[in-house]
Amino acid sequence: MIDPLALPWVRVGAYAVITDDAARILLCRIAPGYPEGGKWTLPGGGVDHGEHPDHGVVREVAEETGLVARVGPVASVESGLIPRPASRPGPLHWIAILYHVAVEPAPLRQEIGGSTEVCAWIDQDQVPSLARVSLVDRAIESLRTPRSAMSRVAGSASTITGEDPFGPGDPKEVARVARRALAAGGRRAAEVDVLVLVTDRSPPANDLARFTRRALGPQGGSVRTLGLAVGPDTSHDARSATAVAHIRTLLRDPARVGIGVVLGPGPVATAVCVAGRHDPAPTLDH
């Protein structure tokens, strides 16, 4: 009989990138007895079953720091595999959503009996000297990237017209958004391995293939495509996080890139260029 705990599993975590007026970053130290105990990490943790990540990060910040959080844009989405995690025998696919978060000024409150033992404001110049999980480095990287960027680099927002994003005239404008994201990342169409489109409804495969060729030119014919439908009330940040997470999963070659095109809600389109890479997996079992 198969042990259910030995089956592959997915863990989604929501983490906060928080700075104060002095540009210090808020970090928490993992408590002894937990994986990577003694290392510094971002405030945050696993999303509860049925919980939206936007709500999960607010809850985690309150639990670990005592602060009241306001969720801002997604800073980065990270994903990877841990063949033998410490918490259970089955291989883990982890997804970490990093948010830019603002907090109400208040004294820090240390978590009692939880996965972290202390939280503190840390000068960013001191971070390299700390024992830390790699999500902290992702957070520092996001702080040094313009806030309009998501994951690696994002294209400009643009307005589209018409009720159907693939109605007359719309694909041309959305294709320009995708090309701007590619150019902003310093990459060429020939380097694109996958294109993910997130909208209120999945377009027919033929429409998606035509759009990809319009956005990327002749090279678009060899790009793998994926159309994802989300609920009409899904926020643009959540749609973008979905696009980036799927690109991370689908990229086959770390030297190539994926393009995520995000439509809605409302008449807004953005695109993000996501580079492939092989990095050590951050510890998320805390």
Order of alpha helices (4+ residues) and beta strands (2+ residues): beta-beta-beta-beta-alpha-beta-beta-beta-alpha-beta-beta-alpha-beta-alpha-beta-alpha-beta-beta
